[in-house]
Amino acid sequence: MIDEFVDVTCPECGAQVVERPPVNWITPSPVPEWTHASDGTALCSVVDASGYRPADPVAHVNGPDAVLIIRGREAAQLSPGCGWIRGR
């Protein structure tokens, strides 16, 4: 199973995350796809050219100390069962 190969976390606080909408999202902006696993809140805020937004998740293949770290949307494109990234 993919969970054995991948650890997906919030890059700001390091907490485990899950792929589901947050329970506390009240802004008119698009609903994020990832939340903190412990409390269902959106990932920690970061600032980019358009203002504040939730951070993109980070996937650590074979644990947090692995060489391969995938950030952003690529973290959601993991191929089931193998721990490698699908091509775009």
Buried (B, 14 or more C-beta within 10 A) or exposed (E): EEEEBBBBBBBEEEBEBEEEEBEEBEEEEEEBBBBBBEEBBBBBEEEEEEEEBBBBBBBBBEEEEBEEBBEEEBBBEBEEEEBEBEEE
